[in-house]
């Protein structure tokens, strides 16, 4: 049976939106509301979204709108998976935390996304099928419990909303990520805000250690994720500066430490005491669109927590041949040298 999708877009509907809807068919049946979106229409839109399997946001060069933001909010509240197809020069930070996945396009070459749309249709089908599955067998629950897995979530944002009380409570924090930009884009909260609360003056018990990506490896992710040249390097630079400022402002001293790992990350991670949030990276897309899980320390040397705390953080942090306090941003030869990779 074809998937029923509510198409969220600016009004009036543009030709680009019509073209994309044609690409989605016949596997996905798109519904576009052509009513003027005022007056009593919102309840009708909610009913249509509720009757759909998913919501697909289509954003053209004209940009987003309040109606699109509202429709995304309705779909999220109804528990509908949300996807996006958007012009790559458009800033979609306002809706990114809610997206399961997305496709970017250039308006001068809309036909160039045919393959990406096929992949998107596969991802949409898989996401909807996974949400329709019933309860897990007792054996699976036992296996998850034995390995300390407390929950698996569709993306980083959803997982962090569950994890946030743990973050607030625990005092020993460790983070692995390319930069701290993933907090804003993937969770919807500025890293500075979260870390400042943890390192507030007078709170001498909390400690934060952050393992970032060395700048010499940034260009690999830029190419894979189709980001502009220098985009991730700029994130790393901004993160380094933000942490320096935060360290001074909070008098954190050694309670806030960060280092740079000479390798591309494979999994975003937050350790908070005896709990952990894991969000694996994808080759061709930022990690925060991928599934995430929360695990606990079972005290077994073979559980998920033990493996990741040792091999994804501590041993990397302690290895001076791979990890350095120097980001490499002040040495252009180091950034571009192939032997540093």
N, C-alpha and C positions, 0 to 999 in steps of 0.2 A: 504494500500500500504506500502511495507517495506520501512524503512528509509535508505537512501543512505549515507554511511559514508566514508569519506576519512581517511585512516589509515596512520598516520605520525609515522615513525619509522626509526631506523638506517638502512643503507644499507651495506651489503646484509641482506635480511630479515632472521631473526632467527626462529627456530622452535617454540619458546615460542610465538612469534607474531602470527604464523599460528594457534596455539592452541587457543589463545584468540579470533581470528577471527571466529573460529568454534563455540565458545561459544556465540558469538554475533548473529549468524544466528539462525533462518530465519528472525527474526523480523528486524534485521539490516543487510543490504548487504554491506560488507566491500570492499573497493577498495584499493589495495596496489600498489603503483607505483613500478614496477620492473625494470624500466629503470635506467641506470647509471645516477646519478643526476649531470651532467655537461653539458656545452655547451648550446644548445638551449632548453634544457628540462624545465627550470623554467616556461616559459610561458604556457607549456602544463600542468604543475602541477597546476598553477593558474587556468586554465580552468577547471580542474578536481575538484578542491576545490570549485570553483564557482558553479559547477553543483551538488555538494553534499549538503545534508541537514545539515551536521555537520562535524567536524573534531575530530577524536579520536586519542590522542597521546598514543602510547604504548612504554614504556621505560623499557628495561630489565637491567640485571646486567651490561651490557656493557655501560650503561649510555646514555645520550642524544647526540645530534650532532648539528652542525650548520644548517644542513638541516631541522632538527626538529624545531629549533628556527625560521627559515625562514618560514616554513609552518604554524606555529602557528601565526606568524605575518601576513601572507597572509589571513588566515582565519579570524583573528580579524579585519583586514581592510575591509574584505568583509561582516562583520556583521554575520559570522557564529558562532553558539555556539560551544564551545571547551570543550572536556572532556578528561580525562586521566586515563589510567590503568598503574601503574608503580610499580617496585620493591621497597619495602618499605625502603630499605637502600639507595636509590638513592635520592640525593638532587635535588628537582625540583623547587627551589625558583625562578629561572629565568622565568618560565612559569606560576607559581601559580596565579598571579594576573589576568590572562586571562581565567582561568578555571571556568566552571560552576559547576562542581563537579568532583569527582575522585574515583577510587578504588585502594587500595594498595594490593600487594600480596607478598608472599615469594617464591623465585624461587624453593625451595625444595618442595613446596606444591601448585603448580599452580591450581590444581583441587579444592583447598579449597575456591576459590573465586566464585564458581558457584552461590551461593545465592546473593553475592554482585553484580555480573554481571547482574543478573535478576533485581535487584533494579536499577542498572545503566540504563538498557534499558528502564525501566519505566520513570526514570527521563529525559532521552533523549527525549522520546516521548512527555512528558509534556512540556519540554522547547521549542521544535520545534512547538508544537501546540499553545503555548502562543504567540510565535513570529509571527504566521500566522494570529492571530486575527485582525480584522479590528478596526475601530474607535469605541470609547465608546459611549453609548447613552448619550443624553444631561442630563438626570437625574443623571447618574453616575458622569459626570463632575461637576455638581452642588454640589453633595454630597462631592466630593473630595475637591472642592474649599472651601466649608463651613467648612470643618475640617482642612483646611490649608495644604493639601497634594499637593505639587508642582510637584512631579515626583516619579515614582517607577522604579527601575533599577534592572538588573539581578544579580548584585553582588556589593560588597563594592567598588571595584576599579572603576567601571563605575560611581557609584554615587559620589565618591569623585572628579572625574574629573569635574563634574558639580558643585560640592560644593566648589571647591578650591578657586574661586574668592571671595566667601563669607568668607572663612577662612582668606584670605589675608586682607580683608577689615575690618572685625570686630575685636574688641579689648578684648571682654569678652569671654573667651573660657572655656568650661567645657567638660571633657571627662570621659566616663565610659568604662572600659574594663579590662580583666584579667591582661594584661600587655600592654606595648607599642609595642610588637613584631608584632601585627596585622597591624601596619602601614607598616612595611617592607614587610610582607608576603601577606597582603591583598590589599595594595595600591601600593606597589613598591617604597615607599619613607621612609627613615629613620625618626623615630619620633624625634630624636635629631635635625635633619636638620629643620624640620617643627617648632619645639618648639623654637629653637635658633633664627630663624627669627622673631618669635613673641615676644621674650624676649630680643631682642638686646639691648646692652647698650645704654642708651640715650632715649630709648622708655619706659617711666615710666607709660604710660597709659594702656598698655596691661596686662591682668592678666590671669593666667591659673590655673585651679583646676582639678585634676585628681583623680578619684575614681577607685582604683585597687582592685584586689581580694586578700584577705588574704591568706597567704601561706598554712594555714591548710585546705583549700578547693581545692587546686590544683590537688590532686591525683584523685579526682572524674572526672575531665575533661580529665586527662591523660588516664584513663581507657576507657572512652567513646569514645574518639577520636583516640584510639590506638596509643598514643604517648608513647615514652620510659619513664620508671619510672624516676621522677625527672626533666623531660623536662620543664614542665610549672613552677615548682618551680625555675628552673634556669632562666627562662624568667623574673619572678617576681624579683629575685635577681638582674639581669642585669638592669632591669628597675629602681629599687630603686637606684642603684649605678649611673646610667646614669643621673637621675634627681638630685641627690646630686651634681654631677660634673657640670651639666648645671646650677644649681642654683648659684654655686660659680663663674663659668666662666662669667656669664652674670650679676652678682650682682643683681639677681632678688629678693632675700630675700623673703618677703611674697607675691610677685607677682606670684610666682610659689609655689603651695601647692599640696601635694598629701596625700591621706589617703587610708587605706585598709579596705574593706568591708568584714565582716564575712559571706559570702554566695557566691554561684556560680552566675555569671552574667547571665542574660536572654537576654540582648540586648546590643550590642556595640552602643555607642552614642557619638556624638560630638554636643555640643551646641555652636554656634557662634552668639552672639548677639540675634537677634530675629528669628534665623533660626536653624534648627536641622537636623542632619543626623542620621537615625536609621537603625540598621542592626541586626536583631534578631539572637540569637544563636540557633544552632541545638543540639540535644542530642548527635549525633554520628559524628559530623563533625564541623570543625571551622566555625565561623559565616561568615567569609568573602566570602565563597562560596555561601551564601544564598542571597536572594533578599535584597535590601536596599531602603529606601525612604528618600526624603527630604521634610521637612514640615516647615511652618512658623507660627509665633505667630499671631493668629487672634484676640487676646485679649479676647476670650471667655474662661471661666473657664472649659469648657467641650471639648475643642479641643485637638488634639493629643499633640501639643506642651505643653500645660498647664499640662496635665496628666504626661507626661514623665519628664518634668523639675522639677515637684514637687515630684512625687513618685518614680522616677528612679534615681534622683540625690539629690535634696536639702534635703529632709527628711532623706535620708540615710546618707548624709554627716553630718547632724546635730545631728545624734543619737549616743551618746558615747557608748551605749551598743552594737552597731553593727559595728561601724566604729572607727578605731584607726590609729594613725600615725605610729604604730609599725607593721611591716610586719609579725612578728613572726619568722623570719628566724634565729634569734639567739637563739631560744629556741626550741630545738628538741622535748621536751616533749609536747610543745604547738602544734607543727606541727602534731604530731602523736596522740594526745589525742582525743579520740572519743567524749568526752563531749564538745569539742570546736566546734563540727559540729552540 
